[in-house]
Amino acid sequence: MTSITTQDYTIHFNSNGYKALNQHLSDSNYSKVFILCDTNTNIDCVPFFLANIDTEIAYDILEIDPGEESKNLDICLGLWETLSEYGADRKSVIINIGGGVVTDLGGFVASTFKRGIDFINIPTSLLAMVDASIGGKTGIDLGTLKNQIGVINTPELIIVDTSFLETLPQLEMRSGLAEMLKHGLIYDEKYWNQLQDLSQSTIEDLDDLIYESIIIKKTIVEEDPTEQGLRKTLNYGHTLGHAIESYYMDNDNKERLLHGEAIAIGIILANHLSVKYCGFPEEKSNTIKSVIKAVYGNIDINEADYSPIIDLLKYDKKNEHGNINFVLLEAIGKPKTDCIVENEDILEAFKFYKS
């Protein structure tokens, strides 16, 4: 696959990525390399990565526990202290090898250590390949509230090696698919149609779909890097999706949802709201619900959960002047930002999801 050049960095694919990285390490005169991974990617991905790197620069491996629970300030503090202890300076580089938690967290740690050192993202999950590692958003959660602390800062380069997907559980693949479905719905109906039935797809087909998803996100981010307008459309399905994800994470009597599972619910809810507020065709809303439920099944959301989930919307990053702003659809490929929605209609959307 041809490398994708953005305004600030280049995304390389598969074996070409390691050639580009080796050249970058040779040219950049780094004092030391730090590899950030979690316990899973340290076993499944880091050995393959090291076998493809040709450099004499000293390196250390920094390992965290897997999962969203590691994306917090305490972990950041531990990593900053370790970097200092291991002699990191402003000419050091952090290479993030992992899913969205690792790339978000590692990018934030790099962006704030000594007022900023270089970092490189090597996403190993489908979610990170098509979304989390692209666009320069770095950050951590505030308790169970998603992505409340962070900065926008771009990596030096990104390597998308789709062979790492072979290490992923099916649930994690499904989680990443939600962001690809989102890209189709907000940007390209043809792409959405391609994603509706992946049962006959080959590995090569998946590579092409991943490539297209990255192109969509890259195009949107370049038009609006600081999220003043168009980039807000990437939050489609995330307003309620993030609230649901946080709610399930914070309740011991609920089984934790993966990011994509929560976003899939958020997409169905946003589509139902789009029918009322934007004239989105009801028939298409029903079809989208059917397609998504065929992949993700039914998540049990009780009526008693609705109000506390709605209460969490006040923490959404898109809110302005006390208003909760939704991204909705006028049509597939035609999103509308800054939509203000009544709570009673959100309750109706939950009932639509359950029906």
Secondary structure as UniProt FT lines:
FT   STRAND          4..5
FT   STRAND          10..13
FT   HELIX           14..28
FT   STRAND          32..38
FT   HELIX           39..44
FT   HELIX           46..51
FT   STRAND          59..64
FT   HELIX           68..70
FT   HELIX           73..85
FT   TURN            86..87
FT   TURN            90..91
FT   STRAND          92..98
FT   HELIX           100..112
FT   HELIX           113..115
FT   STRAND          118..123
FT   HELIX           126..127
FT   HELIX           128..132
FT   STRAND          137..142
FT   TURN            143..144
FT   STRAND          145..152
FT   STRAND          157..160
FT   HELIX           162..167
FT   HELIX           170..187
FT   HELIX           189..195
FT   TURN            199..200
FT   HELIX           203..223
FT   TURN            225..226
FT   HELIX           230..235
FT   TURN            236..237
FT   HELIX           238..249
FT   TURN            252..253
FT   HELIX           259..278
FT   HELIX           282..296
FT   HELIX           303..311
FT   HELIX           312..315
FT   TURN            317..318
FT   TURN            321..322
FT   STRAND          325..331
FT   TURN            332..333
FT   STRAND          334..340
FT   HELIX           343..354
//
